[in-house]
Amino acid sequence: MASSCVCSLCGVADSWKHSLVECNMAASVWALSDEVMVEHMMSIGEPNAKNWLFSLIESLPHEQFTRLTITLWAIWTARRKAIHEEIFQSPLSTHGFINSYLEELKSIAKPSSGTPVHAVPVPRQAC
């Protein structure tokens, strides 16, 4: 947990929205994303993170919502590395990771052999 309520990267008052959307580090990654999706994301004025995500899942196509959540995850990961390990990643590198990850997901979802994908049963844990 943070010991201060200011952003460790830019010194502005910190919040979930600042960290993931508004901080210069995050904003630089979003600037490389689909402009229409980002404008829509920014237009959601919901202050609660969970409700903000619920609004987006209801208003974005599945593919865009997937891109949005992976981008949030990548920004959070890059932010944590910068703050805790002093490993700084360029916005272009983060954007490249997002695109690579999405391509990998697509290749998993669509098998090249043409055989249908079947769900693998997950073992139940005893209560």
C-alpha beads as a LAMMPS data file, in Angstrom:
LAMMPS data file: protein, C-alpha beads

127 atoms
126 bonds

1 atom types
1 bond types

-500.0 500.0 xlo xhi
-500.0 500.0 ylo yhi
-500.0 500.0 zlo zhi

Masses

1 110.0

Atoms # bond

1 1 1 0.000 0.000 0.000
2 1 1 1.111 3.531 -0.693
3 1 1 2.438 5.533 2.223
4 1 1 1.275 8.781 0.630
5 1 1 -1.854 9.947 -1.174
6 1 1 0.146 11.564 -3.965
7 1 1 1.244 9.835 -7.154
8 1 1 4.790 8.504 -6.811
9 1 1 5.435 9.286 -10.462
10 1 1 4.097 12.812 -10.918
11 1 1 3.238 14.159 -7.446
12 1 1 -0.468 14.809 -8.138
13 1 1 -3.215 13.595 -5.768
14 1 1 -3.532 9.876 -6.458
15 1 1 -6.645 7.803 -7.055
16 1 1 -7.531 4.727 -9.084
17 1 1 -8.551 6.971 -11.994
18 1 1 -5.399 9.054 -11.798
19 1 1 -3.171 5.966 -11.720
20 1 1 -4.870 4.158 -14.597
21 1 1 -6.140 6.968 -16.816
22 1 1 -4.941 10.462 -15.961
23 1 1 -1.298 10.167 -14.864
24 1 1 1.144 11.231 -17.594
25 1 1 2.443 7.675 -17.735
26 1 1 -1.057 6.234 -18.297
27 1 1 -2.190 9.050 -20.586
28 1 1 0.805 8.417 -22.852
29 1 1 -0.282 4.787 -23.310
30 1 1 -3.925 5.787 -23.905
31 1 1 -2.736 8.297 -26.549
32 1 1 -1.570 5.298 -28.614
33 1 1 -4.957 3.555 -28.307
34 1 1 -8.134 3.825 -30.360
35 1 1 -9.277 7.448 -30.047
36 1 1 -13.017 6.671 -30.078
37 1 1 -12.650 4.062 -27.319
38 1 1 -10.551 6.424 -25.191
39 1 1 -13.013 9.312 -25.652
40 1 1 -15.847 7.012 -24.594
41 1 1 -13.869 5.788 -21.590
42 1 1 -13.107 9.367 -20.540
43 1 1 -16.759 10.384 -20.896
44 1 1 -17.836 7.957 -18.158
45 1 1 -17.854 10.195 -15.091
46 1 1 -18.432 7.421 -12.566
47 1 1 -16.187 7.966 -9.508
48 1 1 -16.419 4.335 -8.310
49 1 1 -13.969 2.052 -10.159
50 1 1 -16.247 -1.005 -10.131
51 1 1 -19.246 0.944 -11.412
52 1 1 -17.030 2.633 -14.024
53 1 1 -16.008 -0.785 -15.357
54 1 1 -19.627 -1.996 -15.284
55 1 1 -20.634 1.044 -17.364
56 1 1 -17.899 0.279 -19.872
57 1 1 -18.691 -3.434 -20.167
58 1 1 -22.293 -2.516 -20.963
59 1 1 -21.428 0.209 -23.472
60 1 1 -18.418 -1.135 -25.389
61 1 1 -18.247 -4.019 -27.846
62 1 1 -16.582 -7.122 -26.349
63 1 1 -13.371 -6.681 -28.353
64 1 1 -12.959 -3.053 -27.257
65 1 1 -13.723 -3.878 -23.622
66 1 1 -11.114 -6.645 -23.752
67 1 1 -8.559 -4.180 -25.153
68 1 1 -9.494 -1.660 -22.469
69 1 1 -9.060 -4.103 -19.576
70 1 1 -5.752 -5.428 -20.900
71 1 1 -4.548 -1.843 -21.300
72 1 1 -5.537 -1.068 -17.700
73 1 1 -3.648 -4.176 -16.554
74 1 1 -0.561 -3.286 -18.612
75 1 1 -0.548 0.291 -17.296
76 1 1 -0.867 -0.968 -13.712
77 1 1 1.985 -3.432 -14.232
78 1 1 4.258 -0.806 -15.805
79 1 1 3.384 1.632 -13.020
80 1 1 4.200 -0.892 -10.271
81 1 1 7.527 -1.748 -11.929
82 1 1 8.428 1.937 -12.170
83 1 1 7.506 2.662 -8.552
84 1 1 8.790 -0.481 -6.830
85 1 1 11.619 -1.683 -9.072
86 1 1 12.672 1.547 -10.814
87 1 1 12.159 -0.184 -14.161
88 1 1 10.685 2.338 -16.572
89 1 1 8.917 1.145 -19.695
90 1 1 8.163 3.448 -22.619
91 1 1 4.500 3.979 -23.584
92 1 1 5.301 2.462 -26.979
93 1 1 6.699 -0.646 -25.295
94 1 1 3.575 -0.967 -23.127
95 1 1 1.382 -0.485 -26.205
96 1 1 3.394 -3.149 -28.047
97 1 1 2.894 -5.574 -25.159
98 1 1 -0.870 -4.941 -25.260
99 1 1 -1.045 -5.659 -28.990
100 1 1 1.090 -8.794 -28.663
101 1 1 -1.014 -10.083 -25.789
102 1 1 -4.247 -9.502 -27.736
103 1 1 -2.820 -11.339 -30.758
104 1 1 -1.853 -14.251 -28.524
105 1 1 -5.391 -14.358 -27.114
106 1 1 -6.815 -14.435 -30.644
107 1 1 -4.556 -17.330 -31.621
108 1 1 -5.648 -19.295 -28.555
109 1 1 -9.326 -18.598 -29.223
110 1 1 -9.114 -19.679 -32.868
111 1 1 -7.276 -22.988 -33.273
112 1 1 -5.331 -23.257 -36.522
113 1 1 -6.363 -26.866 -37.177
114 1 1 -9.994 -25.939 -37.669
115 1 1 -11.101 -28.208 -34.838
116 1 1 -13.573 -26.704 -32.385
117 1 1 -12.372 -25.537 -29.009
118 1 1 -13.825 -27.564 -26.145
119 1 1 -13.961 -26.410 -22.577
120 1 1 -11.544 -28.192 -20.296
121 1 1 -13.268 -29.252 -17.082
122 1 1 -11.881 -27.583 -13.993
123 1 1 -11.567 -29.862 -10.974
124 1 1 -13.781 -28.798 -8.085
125 1 1 -12.201 -28.163 -4.761
126 1 1 -13.609 -29.797 -1.682
127 1 1 -15.391 -27.408 0.688

Bonds

1 1 1 2
2 1 2 3
3 1 3 4
4 1 4 5
5 1 5 6
6 1 6 7
7 1 7 8
8 1 8 9
9 1 9 10
10 1 10 11
11 1 11 12
12 1 12 13
13 1 13 14
14 1 14 15
15 1 15 16
16 1 16 17
17 1 17 18
18 1 18 19
19 1 19 20
20 1 20 21
21 1 21 22
22 1 22 23
23 1 23 24
24 1 24 25
25 1 25 26
26 1 26 27
27 1 27 28
28 1 28 29
29 1 29 30
30 1 30 31
31 1 31 32
32 1 32 33
33 1 33 34
34 1 34 35
35 1 35 36
36 1 36 37
37 1 37 38
38 1 38 39
39 1 39 40
40 1 40 41
41 1 41 42
42 1 42 43
43 1 43 44
44 1 44 45
45 1 45 46
46 1 46 47
47 1 47 48
48 1 48 49
49 1 49 50
50 1 50 51
51 1 51 52
52 1 52 53
53 1 53 54
54 1 54 55
55 1 55 56
56 1 56 57
57 1 57 58
58 1 58 59
59 1 59 60
60 1 60 61
61 1 61 62
62 1 62 63
63 1 63 64
64 1 64 65
65 1 65 66
66 1 66 67
67 1 67 68
68 1 68 69
69 1 69 70
70 1 70 71
71 1 71 72
72 1 72 73
73 1 73 74
74 1 74 75
75 1 75 76
76 1 76 77
77 1 77 78
78 1 78 79
79 1 79 80
80 1 80 81
81 1 81 82
82 1 82 83
83 1 83 84
84 1 84 85
85 1 85 86
86 1 86 87
87 1 87 88
88 1 88 89
89 1 89 90
90 1 90 91
91 1 91 92
92 1 92 93
93 1 93 94
94 1 94 95
95 1 95 96
96 1 96 97
97 1 97 98
98 1 98 99
99 1 99 100
100 1 100 101
101 1 101 102
102 1 102 103
103 1 103 104
104 1 104 105
105 1 105 106
106 1 106 107
107 1 107 108
108 1 108 109
109 1 109 110
110 1 110 111
111 1 111 112
112 1 112 113
113 1 113 114
114 1 114 115
115 1 115 116
116 1 116 117
117 1 117 118
118 1 118 119
119 1 119 120
120 1 120 121
121 1 121 122
122 1 122 123
123 1 123 124
124 1 124 125
125 1 125 126
126 1 126 127
